[in-house]
Amino acid sequence: MADRLFKFSKLKHYLTSLGSRSKYDSVDLFSDRTHGGGEGRGNTRGRRGDASTAHTLPPRNYGSCAPRTNMPPVIADIEKYKNKARWCDPLMMMKGLSESDERVGLIDEEEEEVKPPPYAQLPPSSDQQEAVSGAQAYIAVGILCVVNLLNYTDRYTVAANLAEIQTYFNIQDDNSLAGLIQTVFIVGYMLTSPIFGYLGDRYSRKAIIAAGITAWSCLTLAGSFVPADKFWLFILIRGAVGIGEASYVTIAGTIIGDLFVGNKRSRMLMVFYFAIPVGSGFGYIAGKALALIFGDWRWALRFTPLIGVICVFLIILILREPRRGQAETGNRAMGNTNYFTDLRALFRNKSYIFSSLGLTCQCWVVGSLALWAVETIEYAYELQGLPTESVSFIFGAITCFAGIVGVATGTSVAQYLRRFNPRADPLVCAFGMLSGAPFLFLGLIVASSNITVAWAFILISEILLFMNWALIPDILLYVLIPTRRSTGNAIQMLVSHLLGDALSPWIVGFVSDSIRGNMLSPSSTHDHYYSLVYSLYIGVFVTVLGGGAFLATALYVEQDKKRVEGIVEKQRMQQENDAHTGDGFVN
């Protein structure tokens, strides 16, 4: 006990002397043996003296963490610990932190914090990885937007030509099988999302995106050559296309999150997520137009792969990838926690959980409408004796317009309301879902009697639903730390697609077939139309559930956002402090 008190007093004396000493001075402290005949324990600076009487400490082997020379054992032990932890100062040693607590700052009760990466994970000089800023950042957003537009255009060319595909594969009266086309695509998409999320938080996102686009472009082209008697092969290829798309969608939004913060990030995400409704609408228009021009629906699948190859070259040659968290940390590197720590933190983040449930409900509704809305309205046209060739074009144009107006309106309203209410984002999302439900219901009811009014109601409902597209990923970005965003996005995609648009097309088709089987004329246009309308009513109820999930998100989003800001700020300040003192970080 006395020995421990003696060492503690020596340590305290050493810490007191640090303020008046350069870190480059040699140190020989707290020893009865002195340099050149110096006396007393207070001799904190070695004096030149007779070589015969000078004391030299024996060498101590600490590997790559070797302390400065001429240090007594107690100080050498501190230096060893300090170098090993890469962040700690001797005061932490006094507090008795164990090696299991080696993290930046203090342990947060709600979320595990990341620890700084070791030297091997950092570039040797900040000059070798400069911040992506200015025109380069906007060019990166532009390239990602083009690829996202292409992604959703490709996805909905199939929905635009669903009736022709059913005829080609001889499944005209089997809506359940037709629904599997979209369901299997989403299954491949969602099951591989966590894999790409893990890779995207740890490896080159640019390389992953380029490889993914190449894969889904080749597979999309291959799907256009499947024979008419090989429907299941077509299904499997569409599932593989979903895997390729997952590699891009999981990662791209996090790159934008690393380039911008605040309202500027919201605006960039607004531009990026225009591609969902606009690309979907363009898929209906271009897909149907190419099928009519060439007289074959398969040509709709041969258009997007060509643009996909061009996008790969743009990504490889022009796109510059930022460091993770560049916008928040001042281009300083952030380390990763292990994957299970990431998952544990995600499942304890209430804002993340409830916003993911809200997105799941939105995906359920949009997925069912994307596949079945055009065919349902075509039956309504037939009931009124109208030609059906224009339905895909009108629905595509409405979707494009609703997307532009809805995404812009939702983002702008949320940015304005943030001045007065930090919960503005989830509240705007809740408003869009809850107010869109009745218009969707009315549009389905009146389609058989007044198609013009039905189009108007569908337009309003889509504008309200699309208000959420840029806000949901923005919520994810500011309630998760930068090195956890790809994983968070991937898990969110897995859940939202597993319970959302992977199930809804098949469920709607199955329920429609079940209802029509109990009607008087199952093969008639009348029964086809009403069975689909009744099954699409499920989406109205799911929309209301989504609104409730976003209201729950509003209860927690403010505190979760502040916690993440605190974690990032603590790491930034710690790295700045270590950069000034030379203790383990490269700016």
N, C-alpha and C positions, 0 to 999 in steps of 0.2 A: 504493500500500500504506500509505504514511504517512497519507494522507487517511482511509483506512478505519479505521486504528487511532485516529486523532483522533476520528472520529465515534463509534466504539465507546466511547471513554473518556467522551465527553459523554453518551452514552446510559446508561452505567453510573451516572454521577453523577446523572442525572435519576431513574433508578429508585430510587436510594438516598434521594433527597429526597421521594419520593411518600408515604412513611409519615408525614411530619410536615406534610403540606400538604393542605388541603381541595381537592376536585376542582373547586371553584368559583373558586379563586384564579387570577388571571392568571399566566401563565408566560412568562418571557423568559430562556431558559437558554443556557449554553454559547456565548456570543458575546462577542467582544472589545468589541463595542459595548454600552454599558450605559445604563440609565435614569438620567437626572439626574446623570450623571457618576460612577455607581458603577464600581468597578474590579474587575478580575479575573474569571475564569471561574466562580468559586464564587458569584456573585451570583444566587441562586435565587429571589429575590422582588423584583419591580420596586419601586423607590423613587420617590416623587414628586420631581420636579426641574423644572428650567427646561424650558418647552415647546419652546424652540428647540433644546435638546440632546437631548430625548427621541427615542428611535428607534421608528418604527412599521414593522412588517414589511409588505410589499406583500400585497394580498389574493391568496389562492390558491383556485381554483375546483375544488371536489370534488363538485359536484352536491348530492344529498341526503345525502352522507356528509361534509359539511364539518366540519373540526375546529374546536376552539375558537380564538378569535382570539388574536393576540399570541403566536404560536408560531413558533419557528425552523423551517426546512424539515425537519430531521431528525425533530423531534418531530411536526410536522404529518404527515409520511409515516407515522409510527407510528399516529397517530390515524386517518388514512385507512384504513390496513390493518385496524385494530381495528374500525372501523365497518363496513367491507366484510364482514369475516368474521363479525361479530355475536357472537363468543364469545371471541375471542383476546385475550390481554393482551400487553403489550410483551415479556414473557419469551419468548413463542412466536416473536416476530420474531427474537430473538437466536438461537433454535434453528434458524432457517432453514426453517420450514415453508413449503411452497409453497401456492398457492391451491387446488390439487387436493386438499389434505389438510384442507379446511375441514369438519371434523366435530366432533361433541361428544366431548371426551375424546381418547383415543388410538385409533388404528386397531387393531381386534381382528383377530387372525390368523384366527379362524374365521368371523367374520361382520362384514359392513359395518355400521357404525353410522349412525344417522340424524343429519342435521344439523338444527339448530334452524330453524324456519320464519322467513322474513323478516317484517318488521312487517306487510306487507300480508295475511299469512295469519293473523294473530292478532287477536282482538277488541280494541277500544281500551281496554276496561276489564274487570277480572274481575267486576264487578257485572253485566255484560251476559250472562255465561254462568256462572251459579253452579253449583256441584257438585250433581249429582242424588244425593240421599242420603235416608236414613230411609224414610218411607212412600212417597215418590215412587219410590225404587228398587224396593221390593217390588211396587208397583202396576205398574211397567214389566215386571217378571218375570211377574206374573200375566197381563197382556195378551199377552205373547209366548208364554206357555204355552197360552193359549186358542187362539191362532192355530196353534201347532204341533200341537195336538190336532186341530184342524180339518183341517190339512194332511194328516196321516196317515189320518184318517177318510175323506177324499175319495179318497185314493190306493187304499185297499183295498176300497171299495165295488164296484169292478170285479172284483176277485178273488173276492168273496163271491158274485157272480152270473155267474161265468165260464161255467158250463154253459148258462145261459139266453142269454148273449150269443152263444155259439157256435151255438146253435139259431137265434137271431134272424137272424144273418148267414149261416146255412147253411154253417158250417165245423165241424160236429160231429166229423168224423174227421180233422181237420187240426190237431194240437196245435202244429205249428210256427207256423202263422198266429196261433193263439190266443196263443202266447207272445210274438208281436210286439207285442201290445197293451201289455204292460209294458215290453218292450225299447225301443220307440220313445219311450214316455213318459220313460224314464230317459235315453235319448240326448239328447232336448231339454233335459232337466234338467241333464245333466252338461256338455254342450258350451257352455252359456251361463254356467255357474258361474264360470269365470275372469273373464268380463266383469263380472259383478256383484261378484266379489271385488275387482277393480280399482276399481270405482266405490265400493264400500263402504269402502275405505280412504281415499277422498279426498273424497267428497261426502256429502250428508245421507242417512244410513241410514234414517231415518224416512220420507222421501219415497220412497225406492226400495222399501221394504217395502209401503207403501200402494199404490203403483202396481202392484206385482207381484200382490198379493192381488186387486185389482180385475180384473186381466187374467185370472188363472186362474179366478176365480169366473164371469166371463162365458163363458169357453171351456168350462168344465165344463157349464154350462147348455146351451150350444150343442150339445155332444156328445150330449145326450139327445134331440135332434130329427133325428138323422141317419137317412135311410131305410135299409131293410134291404138294398138293393142297392148301398149306398155304403160298404162296409167300409173301403176305403182312406181315405175322407174321415174316418171315425171314428178311424182310426189317426193321421192327421195332426193332428187336433184334440187327441188325447191327448198327442202330442208337444209341441204348443204349450202345453198345460196344464203340462207339465214345465218349460217355460221360466219360466212365472209362479211356480211353486213354488221354482225355483232362486233367484229374487230375494229370497225370504224366508229360506230355510234357510241360504244362504251367509252371511248377515249377522247373524241374530238372536242366535246364540250369542256373537258378539263383543261385543254390547251388554252382555250379562250379565257377560262378562269384564272390561269397563270399570267395572262397578258394584261388584264384590266381589273380594276376594283370599283366598288361603288356604283353610281348611276351609269358610268361609262361601260362597266361590265354588263349591266342590265340592257343597255342599248345594243351592245355587240351580240348578246345572246338573243335579243329580239330579232336582229337581222339574221342570225344563224338559224333560229327556229321558224322563221318565215318559210323555210324549206319544207317543213312538215306539211302544212296545208297546201302551199303553193306547189310543191313537188307532187303531192297526192293528186291535186287537180290537174296538173300537167300530165300526170300519168294516165288519167282517164282520157284527156283530150288527145295527146300524142299516140297513146296506145290504140285508141279507136281509129284515129285518122290513118295510121300506118296499116292497120288491118284492112280498112276500106280501100286504101290506095293499091295495095298489093293483092287484095282479095284473099288474104290468109292471116289469121291472128298471130301466127308464129313470127311474122316479121316484126311484131311489136317487141319481141324479146331479142331481136338482133340489132336494135338501135342503140340501146344503152351501153352494151359492152364496148363499142367503139369510143364513146365519150369517156368510159371508165379508164381505158388505156391512156388517154390524154391526161386525165387527172393524176394517174400514177406518175407520169413524167413531171407534172407540175409539183407534186409533193416531193419527189426526190431532188429536183434541181433548184427549186425556189423556196419551199417552205422551210423556215427555221424554227426549231423547237425550243421553247423557253425552259428554264429550270422550273421545277415544281415549286409553286409558291413565290415565283419571281416578283409578282406585283405586291405581295404582302411583306416579303422579307427583304426587299431591296436586292434581289438577285443573289441571296446567300443560299447555300445548299441546305436542305432539310433531310434528316435521316428518316428511315422507316422503322416502324415497329413490326413485330411478326404478324403473320396473317390472322392468327387466332385472337391476338390483341385487337386488331382492326375490327374483326367481326363482333367481339364483345363490346367494343365502344359503339359500334353502329346500332346494335340492338338495345343499348341503354340510352340512345339519343331519341327522345320522344318526338321532337320535330321531324326528324328523319323518318321515323316509323309511320306517323300519321300522314305526312305528305306523300309517302310511298303508297299508302292505302288509297289516298285521294287520286293519285296517278293511276293506280290499278283500276279504279272505277271509270276513269276517263278512257283508259285503253279499252276497257270492256265495251263501252258505248261506241267509240270510234271504230274499233275493230269490226263490230257487227254491222255498223252502217257502211263501212268501206266495202265490204263484200256483198251485202244484200240490198243496199238502198237502190242501186241502179236497176237491178232486176225487179224489185218491188214496184218501182215507178214505171218501168216498162210494161208491167201487167196493168197498172192503172191507165196508161195510155191506150192499151189494147181494149180495155173496158169502155173507153170513151171513143173508140174508133180513130185514134190518132196514130200517125207513124212513129215508130220507136227509135229510128236511127239517131235522132238528136239528143236522146236522153243522156248518154255519156258525156256529150259536149256541154250540155247545160249544167249537169251536176258537177263536172270538172270546173267550169267557169265560176259557178257559185262557190265551190270549195276554195278556189284560188282567191277570189274576192273576200270571202269570209275570213280566210287565213290572214290576209294582209291587214284587214280592218281589225279583226279580233286580237291578233298578237300585238299590233301597234297600240290599240286602245288599252288592253290590259297592262302593258308595260308602262305606258304614259300615265295612266291613272294611278298605278302603284307607286311610281316615282313621285308623283305629286303628293299622295297621301302619306308617304314616308316622312314628310316634314312634320306631320302632326301625330302619326301613329306608327310605331316601329313594327306593328303587326300587320301592316298594310298588305304585304304580298299574299299571305294565306287568306286574308279576308276577301281580297279581290278574286282569288281562285274559288272561294266558297260562293261568292255572288254569281260568278259565271256558271257554275254547275247548277245551283239551285234555280236560277232564273231561266236557264236553258231548257230544263226538263219540260215545263208546260208547252213551250213552243214546238219541241220535238213531238210531243203527244198530239198536238193539234195538226201538225203537218202530216202525220201518219193517218189521222182520221179523215181529213178532207181530200186526200189525194185522189180518191176514186170519183169524186163529184166535181171538184174544182181544182184543176192542176195548177193554175196560176197562184191561187191562194196557198196551195201546198208548198210551192217553190218559195214563196215569201216566208212562210213559217220555218222552212228548213234553213233558209239563209240566216234568219235571226237566231235560230238555235245554234247554228255552227259558229256564228260570230261570238256568241256568249261562251260556248265551250272552248273556242280557240284562244280566249283571253288568257288561258292558263299556260300555254305551251312554253313561253320564255320564263315565266315566274317559277315554275316548279324546279327546273334545273338551277335557277339562281338561288333558291332556298337551299338546295343541296350544297351548293358551293360555299355558302357562308355559314352553314351549321356544321361543316366538316373541315378538318385541317387539310392543308394542301396535299400531303402525302397519303391521304386516305380517300381522296375524291374519286379516283377511277374505280377502286374497290366498291365504294358506296354507290356509285352510278351503276356498276355492274349488278350488285345485289338488288338495287331498286328495279332495274330492268328485268331481272329474273322473276321477281315477285309480281311486278305489274303485268308482265306478259304471260306468266304461268296462270295467274288468276284472271287476267284480262283478255286481251285479244287473241291469245292462244285457244281459249275456251269458247269465247262468244260466237265466232263464226260457226263452229260445229254445233254448239247448243242451239243457236237460232235455227240452223238447218234441221236439226233433229226434232225440235219442238214443232217446226213448221210441217215436217213430214207426218208427225204424230197427229197433229190437228187435222191435216188434210185427209188422213186415212179414215177419219170418222165423219167426213163431210159427204154430201150426196153425190157430187161429181168430182172426185179427186184429180182428174186429169184436166178439168176445165180451167180457163183463165181466171174465172171468178174465184174458185177455191184456191188456186195458187196464190192469188193476190192476198186474199183475206187471211190465209194461214201464215203468210210471211208477216203481215201487219200485226197479227196477234202475237206472234213470237217476238217481234221487235219491241213490243210494249215492255218487255223485261228491261230494256235499256233505260227506259224512263225512270223506273224504280232505282236502278243502279246509279243513275245520275244524282239522285237525291242523297244516296248513301255517300257518294263522293263529296258532296257539299258538306255533309256532316264531318267527314274526315278532315277537311281543310279548316273547319271551325275549331276542331280539336288541335290542329297544328298551331293555330294562332295563340293558344294558351301557353305554349312552351317556346315559341321561336325566338323571342327576345332574349331569354336567358341563355339559350343554346348559342345564339350568335355572339353574345358578349363573352361567353366562355372560350369560344374559338379565337376571338380577337385577342383575349388575354394570353392564350397559349402561344399564338404566333408572335405577339409583342414581346413576351418573355424570352422566346428563343432569339428574336432579332436583337434585343438588348444584350443578351448573354454573348452572342456571337460578336457584336460590336465591342464589348468589353474584352473578350478574349483576343480579338484582333489587335486592340491597343496594347495589350500586355504580352502578346506573342504566345498565348497559351492554347494552341491547338486548332485554330480555324483559319481557313483561307477565304478572304472576301470574294 
